Amino acid sequence: MKVELVTTLKRQATKILAELHSTKEPVLITEHGQPSAYLVDVDDFEFMQQRMKILEGVARGEQAIRNEATFSSSAAKEKMTKWLK
């Protein structure tokens, strides 16, 4: 992963963004020697957001199973039929 100082980003934003778009490699921005932010390509960020939504849904499903808060197949079909009307 590429690392850049915040001052370098201020001075060379266009160049850094061009490299980001061509390599798709995230850039870690540091301030005062400490990590401050990541720059990521828009498509990659949106892909990560979609993946997080899917993983959150899986986690909710696993929690429902642990809590025994699930429906039988027929009960689920009945609820879905009501929602889809």
N, C-alpha and C positions, 0 to 999 in steps of 0.2 A: 504494500500500500504506500502510496506517495504521501509525504508529509511536507507541509508548507507553513511558513510563518504567516501570521495575519498581515504583517506589513508587506510581505511578498505578494499576498493575494490582493492587497490594495493597489500595489504598483503594477501587477501583471495579471489582472483578472481575466482579460480577454485571452491571453496565452494559456493560462491555467484551465479555463473553461474549454478552450479548443482541444487541449490534451485530454481532458476529462471525457469529452464527447467522442473522441477518436479511440481512446483506450478502454473506456467504460470502467476504469479503475477509480474507486473512491479516493478522495483526497482528505487527509486529516489536517485540519487547521489548528495550529497551536498559538497560544498567547502566553507570553512570559514563561515559555518552556512547558506549559501544561496543555493537554488536549482541550480544545474548545468547541469544535464542531466538525462535522463531516460534510463534504460536498459530494453529492452523488448525482448521477445522470437521472433525468426526470423519468424515463421509461423504467429504469431499475428501481427507483423509489416507488413508483406506482405498482410494479410487480411485487415488491416487498409488502406493500400495504395490502394487496389482495391476498397474498400468502398468509399474512397475519390474521386476516378475517377468517380464512379457512381454518387455521390452527385454533383460533378462539372458539369457533363452532365445534371443533372436535373436542376441545377441553370442556365445553359446556355439556356435550353429550356424555363424556366420560364421568363428569360430576353427577349428571342425572342418573347414570347407571349405579354409581356408588350410593346415591341417595334413594335408590329404588323408585325413582320418579319417571318411570318409563311407561309406555302404552303398548298394549297388544297390537298386532297388525290390524285387526278389525277396528279397534278403537281409533287407531291412527288414521285409517282410511276414512272413518266417519268424521273425524275432526277436519281432515283435509277437504272433504266434500263440502262441509259447511263454510270453510274459508274461501273456497274457490267459486262460490255462487255469486 
